[in-house]
């Protein structure tokens, strides 16, 4: 997928007849076009365009990454279906909204929503006491597990920012 971040690029993509999906992350909009755009004129009534099966592989802007405190991150815990669902790992915030159903509010993996779940993921734990951003004291096996989770999330979900601790 290709992320287009400015209005000029959006208009150019639409003028070229590219089928695009527009989604919003808070106040910033982003257009995501399929890797092989299909001209609008090639679509007929009997044809449909299949959306991508996974979340777009965009990355946060290096110029102005979104920063959230843990309290701000907590607002994206899937309690309000009108908001995106965020999970942080090692301080990196991922938008997991594409798999919202995997993160039901306050149960199962949903316990990780709106939090930095580094410690729990490293320990393969759904224990509420393990859901923490603290990972500096993990053993070698737990660190490997945590890094495997980071790799998994980086491939599957867009990074939208980072957690800042005051």
N, CA, C and O atoms as a DFTB+ gen file, in Angstrom:
664 C
 N C O
     1  1       0.829      -1.174       0.000
     2  2       0.000       0.000       0.000
     3  2       0.877       1.242       0.000
     4  3       2.029       1.212       0.434
     5  1       0.319       2.311      -0.485
     6  2       1.041       3.564      -0.574
     7  2       0.253       4.599       0.222
     8  3      -0.950       4.747       0.011
     9  1       0.896       5.303       1.116
    10  2       0.221       6.350       1.878
    11  2       0.495       7.689       1.215
    12  3       1.631       7.989       0.848
    13  1      -0.540       8.484       1.065
    14  2      -0.427       9.799       0.465
    15  2      -0.892      10.788       1.522
    16  3      -2.049      10.746       1.940
    17  1      -0.002      11.683       1.962
    18  2      -0.291      12.520       3.109
    19  2      -0.715      13.954       2.811
    20  3      -1.056      14.681       3.745
    21  1      -0.710      14.393       1.554
    22  2      -1.081      15.785       1.353
    23  2      -2.211      15.913       0.351
    24  3      -2.454      15.020      -0.461
    25  1      -2.896      17.044       0.427
    26  2      -4.077      17.275      -0.396
    27  2      -3.763      17.229      -1.881
    28  3      -4.547      16.686      -2.659
    29  1      -2.621      17.793      -2.291
    30  2      -2.257      17.774      -3.708
    31  2      -2.120      16.362      -4.240
    32  3      -2.582      16.060      -5.340
    33  1      -1.492      15.505      -3.472
    34  2      -1.315      14.111      -3.875
    35  2      -2.652      13.385      -3.902
    36  3      -2.882      12.533      -4.760
    37  1      -3.532      13.720      -2.966
    38  2      -4.870      13.112      -2.938
    39  2      -5.619      13.469      -4.205
    40  3      -6.193      12.602      -4.864
    41  1      -5.611      14.763      -4.547
    42  2      -6.322      15.210      -5.747
    43  2      -5.724      14.596      -7.004
    44  3      -6.457      14.220      -7.920
    45  1      -4.394      14.489      -7.056
    46  2      -3.736      13.884      -8.217
    47  2      -4.138      12.421      -8.350
    48  3      -4.404      11.950      -9.456
    49  1      -4.185      11.700      -7.234
    50  2      -4.571      10.286      -7.263
    51  2      -6.008      10.130      -7.740
    52  3      -6.312       9.242      -8.537
    53  1      -6.890      10.996      -7.252
    54  2      -8.296      10.913      -7.661
    55  2      -8.466      11.320      -9.122
    56  3      -9.252      10.712      -9.847
    57  1      -7.732      12.349      -9.559
    58  2      -7.818      12.786     -10.955
    59  2      -7.320      11.698     -11.896
    60  3      -7.803      11.586     -13.023
    61  1      -6.362      10.898     -11.447
    62  2      -5.828       9.820     -12.273
    63  2      -6.774       8.631     -12.320
    64  3      -6.515       7.650     -13.018
    65  1      -7.874       8.721     -11.574
    66  2      -8.849       7.628     -11.597
    67  2      -8.475       6.484     -10.685
    68  3      -8.922       5.357     -10.901
    69  1      -7.673       6.737      -9.677
    70  2      -7.261       5.696      -8.747
    71  2      -8.378       5.431      -7.748
    72  3      -8.966       6.361      -7.196
    73  1      -8.664       4.153      -7.521
    74  2      -9.609       3.791      -6.479
    75  2      -8.865       3.924      -5.168
    76  3      -7.806       3.321      -4.994
    77  1      -9.395       4.697      -4.249
    78  2      -8.691       4.948      -2.993
    79  2      -9.629       4.771      -1.819
    80  3     -10.846       4.911      -1.934
    81  1      -9.034       4.463      -0.705
    82  2      -9.772       4.350       0.541
    83  2      -9.266       5.454       1.452
    84  3      -8.061       5.581       1.667
    85  1     -10.169       6.244       1.983
    86  2      -9.771       7.327       2.877
    87  2     -10.134       6.912       4.289
    88  3     -11.259       6.487       4.556
    89  1      -9.182       7.037       5.182
    90  2      -9.472       6.761       6.578
    91  2      -8.881       7.879       7.413
    92  3      -7.973       8.585       6.974
    93  1      -9.392       8.031       8.596
    94  2      -8.979       9.132       9.441
    95  2      -8.342       8.623      10.718
    96  3      -8.834       7.674      11.329
    97  1      -7.262       9.242      11.118
    98  2      -6.608       8.984      12.396
    99  2      -6.630      10.312      13.124
   100  3      -5.857      11.217      12.810
   101  1      -7.506      10.423      14.084
   102  2      -7.760      11.655      14.812
   103  2      -8.022      12.763      13.794
   104  3      -8.939      12.644      12.981
   105  1      -7.243      13.827      13.824
   106  2      -7.531      14.960      12.959
   107  2      -6.783      14.904      11.634
   108  3      -6.967      15.775      10.784
   109  1      -5.937      13.882      11.449
   110  2      -5.177      13.780      10.205
   111  2      -5.824      12.757       9.294
   112  3      -6.163      11.658       9.732
   113  1      -6.001      13.115       8.017
   114  2      -6.547      12.135       7.070
   115  2      -5.406      11.577       6.244
   116  3      -4.360      12.206       6.087
   117  1      -5.626      10.408       5.730
   118  2      -4.596       9.740       4.943
   119  2      -5.323       8.960       3.856
   120  3      -6.340       8.322       4.132
   121  1      -4.822       8.999       2.635
   122  2      -5.392       8.224       1.548
   123  2      -4.482       7.046       1.298
   124  3      -3.263       7.191       1.217
   125  1      -5.079       5.887       1.178
   126  2      -4.311       4.686       0.914
   127  2      -4.818       4.113      -0.398
   128  3      -6.000       3.795      -0.534
   129  1      -3.928       3.986      -1.351
   130  2      -4.301       3.446      -2.653
   131  2      -3.704       2.052      -2.786
   132  3      -2.614       1.794      -2.277
   133  1      -4.399       1.165      -3.458
   134  2      -3.878      -0.178      -3.680
   135  2      -2.575      -0.089      -4.456
   136  3      -2.366       0.872      -5.197
   137  1      -1.693      -1.073      -4.299
   138  2      -0.397      -1.043      -4.979
   139  2      -0.574      -1.002      -6.500
   140  3       0.220      -0.378      -7.205
   141  1      -1.602      -1.658      -6.994
   142  2      -1.899      -1.616      -8.414
   143  2      -3.251      -0.934      -8.587
   144  3      -4.278      -1.608      -8.671
   145  1      -3.260       0.411      -8.643
   146  2      -4.528       1.127      -8.719
   147  2      -5.315       0.726      -9.957
   148  3      -4.749       0.479     -11.022
   149  1      -6.623       0.667      -9.796
   150  2      -7.502       0.347     -10.904
   151  2      -8.204       1.620     -11.343
   152  3      -8.793       2.313     -10.514
   153  1      -8.154       1.943     -12.624
   154  2      -8.869       3.133     -13.089
   155  2     -10.358       2.975     -12.821
   156  3     -10.913       1.884     -12.947
   157  1     -10.991       4.074     -12.454
   158  2     -12.423       4.027     -12.169
   159  2     -13.229       3.573     -13.378
   160  3     -14.231       2.874     -13.225
   161  1     -12.807       3.961     -14.576
   162  2     -13.562       3.609     -15.775
   163  2     -13.520       2.111     -16.066
   164  3     -14.315       1.634     -16.876
   165  1     -12.619       1.348     -15.434
   166  2     -12.532      -0.085     -15.700
   167  2     -13.504      -0.896     -14.848
   168  3     -13.644      -2.104     -15.040
   169  1     -14.163      -0.245     -13.926
   170  2     -15.101      -0.949     -13.061
   171  2     -16.473      -1.000     -13.717
   172  3     -16.933      -0.007     -14.282
   173  1     -17.113      -2.132     -13.644
   174  2     -18.481      -2.232     -14.145
   175  2     -19.399      -2.530     -12.980
   176  3     -18.932      -2.698     -11.854
   177  1     -20.698      -2.599     -13.230
   178  2     -21.658      -2.878     -12.163
   179  2     -21.419      -4.248     -11.549
   180  3     -21.693      -4.444     -10.365
   181  1     -20.916      -5.196     -12.323
   182  2     -20.731      -6.555     -11.838
   183  2     -19.373      -6.782     -11.185
   184  3     -19.132      -7.853     -10.628
   185  1     -18.489      -5.805     -11.241
   186  2     -17.153      -5.945     -10.661
   187  2     -17.101      -5.209      -9.335
   188  3     -17.726      -4.160      -9.173
   189  1     -16.367      -5.750      -8.403
   190  2     -16.136      -5.051      -7.146
   191  2     -14.637      -4.969      -6.920
   192  3     -13.869      -5.783      -7.433
   193  1     -14.245      -3.998      -6.165
   194  2     -12.844      -3.844      -5.816
   195  2     -12.690      -4.387      -4.410
   196  3     -13.348      -3.920      -3.480
   197  1     -11.821      -5.373      -4.257
   198  2     -11.599      -5.986      -2.953
   199  2     -10.624      -5.130      -2.157
   200  3      -9.551      -4.778      -2.647
   201  1     -11.006      -4.794      -0.913
   202  2     -10.135      -4.015      -0.034
   203  2      -8.989      -4.887       0.430
   204  3      -9.086      -6.114       0.416
   205  1      -7.912      -4.259       0.839
   206  2      -6.766      -4.994       1.348
   207  2      -7.150      -5.770       2.594
   208  3      -7.936      -5.290       3.411
   209  1      -6.602      -6.966       2.745
   210  2      -6.950      -7.830       3.872
   211  2      -6.290      -7.385       5.164
   212  3      -6.776      -7.706       6.249
   213  1      -5.202      -6.659       5.067
   214  2      -4.516      -6.228       6.283
   215  2      -4.465      -4.716       6.338
   216  3      -4.752      -4.029       5.358
   217  1      -4.102      -4.218       7.485
   218  2      -3.995      -2.775       7.675
   219  2      -2.890      -2.223       6.782
   220  3      -1.943      -2.937       6.453
   221  1      -3.007      -0.954       6.388
   222  2      -1.968      -0.359       5.571
   223  2      -0.641      -0.350       6.313
   224  3      -0.600      -0.246       7.539
   225  1       0.434      -0.459       5.559
   226  2       1.755      -0.520       6.171
   227  2       2.399       0.859       6.171
   228  3       3.528       1.029       5.713
   229  1       1.677       1.826       6.683
   230  2       2.221       3.162       6.787
   231  2       3.049       3.271       8.051
   232  3       2.921       2.455       8.963
   233  1       3.886       4.272       8.098
   234  2       4.639       4.518       9.317
   235  2       4.339       5.934       9.778
   236  3       3.903       6.781       8.998
   237  1       4.576       6.170      11.040
   238  2       4.338       7.503      11.555
   239  2       5.304       8.470      10.888
   240  3       6.405       8.096      10.484
   241  1       4.882       9.689      10.784
   242  2       5.711      10.712      10.170
   243  2       6.928      10.985      11.042
   244  3       6.798      11.222      12.243
   245  1       8.107      10.951      10.438
   246  2       9.331      11.213      11.186
   247  2       9.387      12.672      11.624
   248  3      10.029      13.003      12.621
   249  1       8.714      13.540      10.876
   250  2       8.734      14.963      11.185
   251  2       7.896      15.290      12.415
   252  3       8.311      16.097      13.247
   253  1       6.738      14.682      12.540
   254  2       5.862      15.005      13.660
   255  2       5.088      13.768      14.112
   256  3       3.877      13.682      13.906
   257  1       5.792      12.804      14.733
   258  2       5.069      11.633      15.213
   259  2       4.098      12.033      16.318
   260  3       4.388      12.911      17.131
   261  1       2.952      11.381      16.333
   262  2       1.974      11.643      17.376
   263  2       2.556      11.148      18.693
   264  3       3.082      10.038      18.773
   265  1       2.459      11.967      19.708
   266  2       2.929      11.578      21.028
   267  2       1.745      11.566      21.973
   268  3       0.909      12.469      21.954
   269  1       1.682      10.533      22.801
   270  2       0.592      10.398      23.766
   271  2       1.151      10.001      25.114
   272  3       2.102       9.226      25.210
   273  1       0.551      10.538      26.138
   274  2       0.856      10.074      27.484
   275  2       0.071       8.782      27.694
   276  3      -0.857       8.509      26.932
   277  1       0.413       7.980      28.700
   278  2      -0.391       6.781      28.981
   279  2      -1.873       7.111      29.213
   280  3      -2.745       6.333      28.826
   281  1      -2.158       8.247      29.835
   282  2      -3.555       8.638      30.070
   283  2      -4.273       8.924      28.748
   284  3      -5.437       8.559      28.587
   285  1      -3.593       9.568      27.810
   286  2      -4.201       9.833      26.500
   287  2      -4.392       8.535      25.731
   288  3      -5.427       8.337      25.095
   289  1      -3.406       7.654      25.784
   290  2      -3.492       6.364      25.105
   291  2      -4.691       5.564      25.615
   292  3      -5.343       4.862      24.842
   293  1      -4.979       5.666      26.895
   294  2      -6.077       4.917      27.514
   295  2      -7.436       5.239      26.898
   296  3      -8.374       4.453      27.031
   297  1      -7.551       6.372      26.232
   298  2      -8.813       6.750      25.591
   299  2      -9.111       5.903      24.346
   300  3     -10.220       5.954      23.815
   301  1      -8.132       5.133      23.884
   302  2      -8.274       4.347      22.660
   303  2      -8.301       2.853      22.992
   304  3      -7.582       2.052      22.395
   305  1      -9.154       2.504      23.963
   306  2      -9.217       1.141      24.513
   307  2     -10.373       0.312      23.960
   308  3     -10.681      -0.751      24.497
   309  1     -11.005       0.780      22.907
   310  2     -12.127       0.102      22.237
   311  2     -13.431       0.208      23.020
   312  3     -14.385      -0.509      22.717
   313  1     -13.494       1.080      24.015
   314  2     -14.757       1.323      24.706
   315  2     -15.688       2.141      23.815
   316  3     -16.906       1.975      23.867
   317  1     -15.118       3.019      23.004
   318  2     -15.875       3.868      22.090
   319  2     -15.562       3.408      20.666
   320  3     -14.462       3.635      20.162
   321  1     -16.531       2.764      20.023
   322  2     -16.287       2.224      18.680
   323  2     -16.114       3.314      17.622
   324  3     -15.786       3.018      16.473
   325  1     -16.330       4.558      18.004
   326  2     -16.106       5.668      17.089
   327  2     -14.648       6.111      17.049
   328  3     -14.261       6.915      16.202
   329  1     -13.848       5.589      17.960
   330  2     -12.426       5.938      18.015
   331  2     -11.590       4.766      17.535
   332  3     -12.038       3.620      17.595
   333  1     -10.366       5.041      17.054
   334  2      -9.469       3.944      16.699
   335  2      -9.057       3.165      17.953
   336  3      -9.224       3.645      19.075
   337  1      -8.525       1.971      17.752
   338  2      -8.018       1.144      18.842
   339  2      -6.504       1.120      18.726
   340  3      -5.955       0.759      17.686
   341  1      -5.831       1.510      19.812
   342  2      -4.381       1.559      19.826
   343  2      -3.813       0.594      20.857
   344  3      -4.368       0.427      21.943
   345  1      -2.699      -0.038      20.499
   346  2      -1.914      -0.858      21.424
   347  2      -0.472      -0.393      21.276
   348  3       0.017      -0.212      20.161
   349  1       0.203      -0.200      22.397
   350  2       1.606       0.194      22.352
   351  2       2.486      -0.965      22.800
   352  3       2.131      -1.728      23.698
   353  1       3.631      -1.076      22.160
   354  2       4.642      -2.068      22.522
   355  2       5.990      -1.358      22.468
   356  3       6.343      -0.748      21.458
   357  1       6.733      -1.444      23.557
   358  2       8.026      -0.772      23.667
   359  2       7.895       0.712      23.325
   360  3       8.794       1.301      22.725
   361  1       6.770       1.308      23.712
   362  2       6.544       2.724      23.497
   363  2       6.049       3.097      22.113
   364  3       5.738       4.265      21.878
   365  1       5.962       2.153      21.190
   366  2       5.482       2.414      19.831
   367  2       3.976       2.153      19.820
   368  3       3.530       1.083      20.235
   369  1       3.194       3.124      19.348
   370  2       1.742       2.978      19.301
   371  2       1.335       2.464      17.924
   372  3       1.683       3.043      16.895
   373  1       0.584       1.356      17.933
   374  2       0.068       0.753      16.704
   375  2      -1.444       0.928      16.647
   376  3      -2.130       0.809      17.662
   377  1      -1.951       1.208      15.464
   378  2      -3.399       1.287      15.255
   379  2      -3.890      -0.101      14.859
   380  3      -3.651      -0.551      13.738
   381  1      -4.574      -0.776      15.775
   382  2      -5.053      -2.140      15.537
   383  2      -6.534      -2.156      15.172
   384  3      -7.182      -3.200      15.240
   385  1      -7.065      -1.006      14.786
   386  2      -8.485      -0.877      14.464
   387  2      -8.940      -1.830      13.371
   388  3     -10.103      -2.232      13.352
   389  1      -8.049      -2.199      12.464
   390  2      -8.415      -3.111      11.383
   391  2      -8.858      -4.469      11.928
   392  3      -9.590      -5.199      11.260
   393  1      -8.420      -4.804      13.130
   394  2      -8.821      -6.051      13.792
   395  2      -9.499      -5.746      15.126
   396  3      -9.241      -6.406      16.133
   397  1     -10.357      -4.748      15.117
   398  2     -11.063      -4.295      16.316
   399  2     -11.686      -5.450      17.093
   400  3     -11.671      -5.448      18.324
   401  1     -12.230      -6.434      16.384
   402  2     -12.901      -7.562      17.048
   403  2     -11.930      -8.426      17.856
   404  3     -12.358      -9.163      18.744
   405  1     -10.646      -8.346      17.564
   406  2      -9.636      -9.102      18.328
   407  2      -9.313      -8.431      19.662
   408  3      -8.655      -9.020      20.520
   409  1      -9.779      -7.201      19.827
   410  2      -9.473      -6.421      21.020
   411  2     -10.760      -5.963      21.712
   412  3     -10.982      -4.763      21.869
   413  1     -11.618      -6.920      22.132
   414  2     -12.882      -6.519      22.782
   415  2     -12.592      -5.765      24.076
   416  3     -11.682      -6.123      24.824
   417  1     -13.357      -4.743      24.323
   418  2     -13.111      -3.887      25.485
   419  2     -13.039      -4.694      26.783
   420  3     -13.971      -5.414      27.142
   421  1     -11.912      -4.554      27.472
   422  2     -11.691      -5.090      28.826
   423  2     -11.718      -6.608      28.948
   424  3     -11.951      -7.129      30.038
   425  1     -11.485      -7.333      27.848
   426  2     -11.380      -8.791      27.962
   427  2     -10.468      -9.347      26.876
   428  3     -10.323      -8.752      25.808
   429  1      -9.860     -10.488      27.156
   430  2      -8.943     -11.111      26.203
   431  2      -7.845     -10.143      25.799
   432  3      -7.320      -9.405      26.632
   433  1      -7.499     -10.148      24.507
   434  2      -6.476      -9.227      24.019
   435  2      -6.919      -7.773      24.151
   436  3      -6.096      -6.860      24.086
   437  1      -8.199      -7.564      24.334
   438  2      -8.710      -6.213      24.547
   439  2      -8.150      -5.564      25.796
   440  3      -8.202      -4.342      25.940
   441  1      -7.614      -6.370      26.702
   442  2      -6.959      -5.814      27.893
   443  2      -5.747      -4.969      27.505
   444  3      -5.343      -4.081      28.256
   445  1      -5.168      -5.242      26.338
   446  2      -3.998      -4.500      25.867
   447  2      -4.376      -3.172      25.207
   448  3      -3.541      -2.273      25.108
   449  1      -5.612      -3.045      24.762
   450  2      -6.049      -1.852      24.033
   451  2      -5.973      -0.623      24.931
   452  3      -6.434      -0.638      26.072
   453  1      -5.383       0.435      24.393
   454  2      -5.246       1.668      25.142
   455  2      -4.103       1.649      26.143
   456  3      -4.030       2.508      27.022
   457  1      -3.215       0.679      26.013
   458  2      -2.106       0.547      26.969
   459  2      -0.819       0.161      26.239
   460  3      -0.834      -0.263      25.083
   461  1       0.289       0.322      26.957
   462  2       1.545      -0.261      26.498
   463  2       1.587      -1.643      27.128
   464  3       1.704      -1.769      28.347
   465  1       1.494      -2.665      26.316
   466  2       1.370      -4.049      26.788
   467  2       2.685      -4.820      26.696
   468  3       2.673      -6.050      26.643
   469  1       3.801      -4.126      26.675
   470  2       5.106      -4.756      26.467
   471  2       5.353      -5.942      27.392
   472  3       5.666      -7.037      26.924
   473  1       5.218      -5.739      28.681
   474  2       5.539      -6.786      29.650
   475  2       4.630      -8.002      29.477
   476  3       5.109      -9.137      29.477
   477  1       3.335      -7.776      29.333
   478  2       2.388      -8.884      29.181
   479  2       2.677      -9.683      27.911
   480  3       2.635     -10.913      27.930
   481  1       2.968      -8.995      26.816
   482  2       3.283      -9.695      25.572
   483  2       4.564     -10.501      25.710
   484  3       4.639     -11.633      25.232
   485  1       5.575      -9.928      26.359
   486  2       6.839     -10.633      26.554
   487  2       6.643     -11.900      27.385
   488  3       7.317     -12.907      27.167
   489  1       5.723     -11.839      28.328
   490  2       5.476     -12.978      29.221
   491  2       4.346     -13.875      28.708
   492  3       3.991     -14.863      29.352
   493  1       3.783     -13.526      27.544
   494  2       2.634     -14.261      26.990
   495  2       1.537     -14.392      28.041
   496  3       1.013     -15.477      28.297
   497  1       1.211     -13.253      28.638
   498  2       0.279     -13.224      29.763
   499  2      -0.918     -12.322      29.502
   500  3      -0.786     -11.249      28.913
   501  1      -2.074     -12.765      29.942
   502  2      -3.268     -11.922      29.925
   503  2      -3.613     -11.467      31.345
   504  3      -4.720     -10.992      31.597
   505  1      -2.674     -11.611      32.258
   506  2      -2.852     -11.176      33.638
   507  2      -2.781      -9.649      33.673
   508  3      -1.807      -9.059      33.205
   509  1      -3.805      -9.018      34.222
   510  2      -3.866      -7.554      34.279
   511  2      -2.623      -6.972      34.960
   512  3      -2.159      -5.896      34.583
   513  1      -2.091      -7.667      35.946
   514  2      -0.905      -7.176      36.653
   515  2       0.342      -7.136      35.764
   516  3       1.292      -6.417      36.073
   517  1       0.349      -7.889      34.679
   518  2       1.498      -7.909      33.765
   519  2       1.408      -6.852      32.673
   520  3       2.384      -6.630      31.956
   521  1       0.270      -6.202      32.531
   522  2       0.120      -5.206      31.466
   523  2       0.823      -3.928      31.913
   524  3       0.309      -3.154      32.720
   525  1       2.016      -3.738      31.357
   526  2       2.881      -2.643      31.781
   527  2       3.874      -2.320      30.674
   528  3       4.203      -3.160      29.836
   529  1       4.337      -1.080      30.700
   530  2       5.369      -0.672      29.742
   531  2       6.761      -1.065      30.223
   532  3       7.733      -0.891      29.488
   533  1       6.876      -1.584      31.426
   534  2       8.181      -1.942      32.010
   535  2       8.681      -3.251      31.395
   536  3       8.059      -4.302      31.551
   537  1       9.800      -3.167      30.702
   538  2      10.358      -4.370      30.084
   539  2      11.871      -4.469      30.239
   540  3      12.493      -5.391      29.712
   541  1      12.458      -3.526      30.956
   542  2      13.914      -3.497      31.081
   543  2      14.492      -4.612      31.960
   544  3      15.702      -4.835      31.936
   545  1      13.664      -5.311      32.727
   546  2      14.159      -6.377      33.594
   547  2      13.776      -7.781      33.103
   548  3      13.878      -8.751      33.854
   549  1      13.341      -7.884      31.852
   550  2      12.940      -9.185      31.306
   551  2      14.160     -10.064      31.037
   552  3      15.255      -9.569      30.770
   553  1      13.947     -11.369      31.112
   554  2      15.056     -12.278      30.801
   555  2      15.214     -12.406      29.279
   556  3      14.412     -11.866      28.518
   557  1      16.236     -13.112      28.857
   558  2      16.572     -13.220      27.436
   559  2      15.425     -13.801      26.596
   560  3      15.122     -13.290      25.518
   561  1      14.792     -14.867      27.091
   562  2      13.678     -15.479      26.358
   563  2      12.496     -14.520      26.236
   564  3      11.860     -14.446      25.184
   565  1      12.204     -13.789      27.306
   566  2      11.098     -12.828      27.280
   567  2      11.398     -11.676      26.329
   568  3      10.503     -11.199      25.631
   569  1      12.648     -11.227      26.296
   570  2      13.024     -10.160      25.357
   571  2      12.873     -10.618      23.912
   572  3      12.423      -9.855      23.057
   573  1      13.249     -11.862      23.643
   574  2      13.071     -12.390      22.289
   575  2      11.588     -12.424      21.928
   576  3      11.198     -12.034      20.827
   577  1      10.773     -12.893      22.861
   578  2       9.325     -12.932      22.626
   579  2       8.783     -11.535      22.376
   580  3       7.986     -11.332      21.460
   581  1       9.209     -10.568      23.184
   582  2       8.763      -9.190      23.014
   583  2       9.165      -8.652      21.643
   584  3       8.356      -8.028      20.957
   585  1      10.405      -8.892      21.245
   586  2      10.865      -8.418      19.935
   587  2      10.132      -9.112      18.791
   588  3       9.908      -8.507      17.742
   589  1       9.759     -10.369      18.984
   590  2       8.947     -11.062      17.977
   591  2       7.579     -10.397      17.847
   592  3       7.058     -10.252      16.741
   593  1       6.996      -9.991      18.979
   594  2       5.708      -9.289      18.935
   595  2       5.847      -7.951      18.214
   596  3       4.983      -7.584      17.417
   597  1       6.918      -7.226      18.485
   598  2       7.138      -5.946      17.803
   599  2       7.204      -6.177      16.298
   600  3       6.571      -5.449      15.533
   601  1       7.960      -7.181      15.864
   602  2       8.068      -7.491      14.430
   603  2       6.711      -7.841      13.839
   604  3       6.371      -7.400      12.742
   605  1       5.936      -8.637      14.572
   606  2       4.601      -9.014      14.110
   607  2       3.720      -7.777      13.923
   608  3       3.085      -7.611      12.881
   609  1       3.686      -6.914      14.935
   610  2       2.844      -5.717      14.853
   611  2       3.324      -4.777      13.752
   612  3       2.501      -4.169      13.067
   613  1       4.640      -4.645      13.567
   614  2       5.159      -3.763      12.521
   615  2       4.732      -4.230      11.137
   616  3       4.512      -3.407      10.249
   617  1       4.614      -5.531      10.944
   618  2       4.198      -6.064       9.647
   619  2       2.691      -5.954       9.446
   620  3       2.225      -5.838       8.313
   621  1       1.937      -5.988      10.517
   622  2       0.483      -6.078      10.417
   623  2      -0.256      -4.754      10.600
   624  3      -1.305      -4.546       9.992
   625  1       0.278      -3.857      11.430
   626  2      -0.452      -2.645      11.794
   627  2       0.384      -1.380      11.560
   628  3       1.610      -1.405      11.666
   629  1      -0.295      -0.284      11.242
   630  2       0.446       0.988      11.079
   631  2       0.886       1.548      12.426
   632  3       0.165       1.474      13.421
   633  1       2.083       2.107      12.426
   634  2       2.564       2.841      13.587
   635  2       1.956       4.237      13.519
   636  3       1.982       4.885      12.472
   637  1       1.416       4.689      14.628
   638  2       0.800       6.028      14.610
   639  2       1.455       7.004      15.575
   640  3       1.118       8.188      15.576
   641  1       2.375       6.531      16.389
   642  2       3.025       7.451      17.313
   643  2       3.832       6.714      18.360
   644  3       4.219       5.557      18.191
   645  1       4.073       7.437      19.460
   646  2       4.837       6.846      20.552
   647  2       4.297       7.350      21.879
   648  3       3.686       8.416      21.962
   649  1       4.534       6.565      22.902
   650  2       4.115       6.930      24.246
   651  2       5.213       7.767      24.872
   652  3       6.394       7.433      24.782
   653  1       4.811       8.862      25.511
   654  2       5.766       9.695      26.219
   655  2       5.433       9.670      27.698
   656  3       4.272       9.768      28.097
   657  1       6.462       9.540      28.490
   658  2       6.295       9.492      29.937
   659  2       6.862      10.788      30.507
   660  3       8.026      11.120      30.279
   661  1       6.038      11.509      31.243
   662  2       6.472      12.809      31.789
   663  2       7.209      12.659      33.097
   664  3       7.638      13.653      33.682
